[in-house]
Amino acid sequence: MTEVPERMRRVGSYDRLRLGYPDQLVDDVVEYARLAGRPAIEVGAGTGRATLKFVARGVAVTAIEPNPRSAAVLTRRVAGAPVTVSIGTFEEYVPDREFGLLFSAQAWHRVDPAVRWRKAAEVLGPSGVIALFWNRDRTTDPAVTEDLEAAHREHAPGIRFDQGMLPDERPWPGIHGLVHRESRVYRWQLTMPTVDYVATLANRTVYAALPSPARAALFADILARLGDEVRVAVDTELYQARTR
């Protein structure tokens, strides 16, 4: 059973396994923000999946990333682009300019709730925009979902298999003065090799607390139960609002 985590580590990098984000979402955020040359700040840039999409639309980005290894990948990836990489947390970041857009892909829930809204207000100028988005994925085949739930009951009964597995960020406790709040959902599908799908599960923090033997047994069981490929439906949720 110890071979399963090793096998999944060989599948590819965390970056390769990220689902990415729809082009239409990025177009909609840029149109909504009406930046007119103003820069954007990204919270939790990771290895740059979202960063490069905004750069491709002509947006200059200051990318905040606390993980040095991810920041190193990001720095190599954006070489020559109008991107400033800042290694550290958003909570500790000291802005040297006003930004027209703050966006965060799959990372806002990691920022201290007691700090994040105040900090967002600090970095945004008048009529600045906050755009928060993330993916919630689920398998499309009920039989596959049943197999996943059965494997969790057997090896990880303390974890309720919830295919979204992200905190609910939809309410805006938010910045005083946020106006014109709106939300959109972008629905799309893809087919993944089963070993890649299992690797995406392994990357989720909910499994980190499992003892290694239980993790290995869970992922080995899932690999044994499923076929070669998994069809995944993705809802990419976007929440955005403007400051006064």
N, C-alpha and C positions, 0 to 999 in steps of 0.2 A: 504493500500500500504506500510505502514511502516514495515509490517511483512516480506517483501521480503529480505531486507538486513540482517535482523536477521536470517532468514532461511539460507541464504547463508553463514553467519558466522558459522552456525552449521554444514555445509557440511563437513568441515575439514580444516586443516591448509593450508596455502599458499604453504608449501612444498609439501603436497600431491597432489596439483593441478598442480604443474609444470610438463611439458611434458617430461623432461629428454632429453637425448642425445644418439645417436646410439653408440653401442660398437665399430663398425667399425671406426667411426670418431676418437675415442680415440686411437685405435690401429694405425691409420694412422698418427696421430700427434706424438705419441711416436716414431714411426719408423722414421718419418721425422726429429725429433729433435736429434736423436742419442745422448742421454744424457750421457751415459756411467758413471752413478753415480752422475751426476750433479743434483742439486735440481731445482725445478720449483717454480714459483711464480704465484698465481692466483689472478686476480683483480676482486673484486666483487663476493666473493665466495658464498654469500647467506647462505643457510642451508646445502650446501655440495653436491648437486646432481652431479656436475661435479667433485668435489674434490675427492670423494671416487672412482670414476672410474679411475682416474689417480693413486691413491694410490694402487688400485688393480693391476696395471701394474708395481708396484715396484718403483714408483716415490715418492720422498720426496717433500712435498709441503709446502710453506709458503702461507697461505690463508689470503688475505686482505679483510675485510668486515666492512663497516662503521656502519651498523645497529646493535646495541648491542643485540637486541632480536634475530636476525638471527644468530649473532655470538655465542650466548649462545647455540642455537640449534646445530650449527655446532660443537662447542667444545664438547658437549656431544656425538655427532655422531662419531667423529673421535678419541675418547678416546682410547689410546693405539696404534694409528697409527702414522706414521712419518709425522705428520702435525703440523705446528706451526700456531696458529690463532693470527692474529694481528688486533685489533679493531681500525678502523680509515680509512681514505681515502687513496687512492693510491697517490694522489697528495702530501700528507704529509708524506708518508712513507719514512724512511731513511734506505736504505739497508745496511746490515752488511756483505754481501757476494755477489758474482756474481752468477747469475742464468743462466741455460742453456735453459730454456723455460719460457716464459710468456704466460699464456693462460687466456682467459676471455670468460665466457659463458653468453651471454645475458646481459652483463653489460658494455661493453666498451663505448657505447654511453653516459653513465652517467659520464664518466671522462672528466674533463675540456679539451676541444680540444686544448687550448693554452698550455697545460702542458703535456698531455699524451704521445706524441711521444718522447719528450725530456726525460721524466721520464723513459720510456721503454728502451731508449738507456742507461740510467744510471744503470739499474739493470741487463742488459744482458751482458754476457761476449762474447768473440769472437765466431763466428759461433752460436750465440744464436738464438732462434726461437721465433717469435711472432705467436700465433695461436688464432684467434678470431672467435667465432662461435655463432650462434643464430638460433632460430626457427621462421619460418614464417608459420602459419597455416591457413587453409581455410576449409570451409565446402565443402563436395563433392557433395551435392545435390543442384542443382540450385534453387529448390523451397524453401529450407531452407535459402539460401542466400537472396532470394527475400523477405522472411519474416523478416529477420534481417534488411535489408535495409529499409523496410516499417516501422518497429518499430522505427528505428533511425529518419526517416523523421518525424514521429509523435511526438516523445518525446525529441529528441536531434538533431534538424536540423542543429545545428552548428558543429556537428561531422560527418564528412564523414566516413561512415563505410568502412574501409580499412582493410581487413582481415590480412594483414601483420602487420600493425600498429607498425613498427619499423623504426627508421631512416635508411637511405641508407648509409651504411658504406663501400660500395665496393671500391670506389677509395682509394688508399693508398697515402695520403699526406705525411705521414710516416717519418721514420727516414732516414736521408741521409745515403746511403750505404746499404740499404736493397737490397738483391739480391734474385734471384730465387723465385719470388712471384708466388703463385699458389692459385687456388680456387677449391673447390669441393662442390657438393650438394648431400645430402643423403635424399632420398625420402622414406617416410613411412606413415602408416595410423593407426588410432585407433578409437574405438567407445567409446564415453563418455556418461554418464547420462547427460541429458539436464541441470539439475540443476548444475552439475559440470562445464559444458561448460559455463553457464552464470556466474558462480563464477569466472572463469578465465577471462572473460570480465571485471567483477567488479574490479579485481586486477590491471587492466591496468591504468596507470596514466592519460590517455587521458580523463577518466571519472571523475577524482577527482574534476575538476572545475565545474561539474554539480551541481546545487542545489539538496539537498537530495530528495525532492519530485519528481524531474524530473528523477533522477537516479532510484528511486524506481519504478516509473511508467514505465520507459524503460525496466527494467529487468523483471517486472511483465508481461508486454506485450509480451516480448520474450518467457517467460515461457509458457504463454497461447497459443502462436502461434505454438510452436514446439511440437513434439511428445516426447516420453520418452527418446530417445537417439539421439545423433548427431554423424554422421560419419565425422571425421576430417582427412584431408590430411596434412602432415607436410613436409616442405622442411627445412632441417637443413643445413645452409650454413656455410662453413668453408673457411676462408682466412688465409693463413699462408705465412711467409717469413722468411728469414735468414739474420742475420747481417754478415758483412764481418769478 
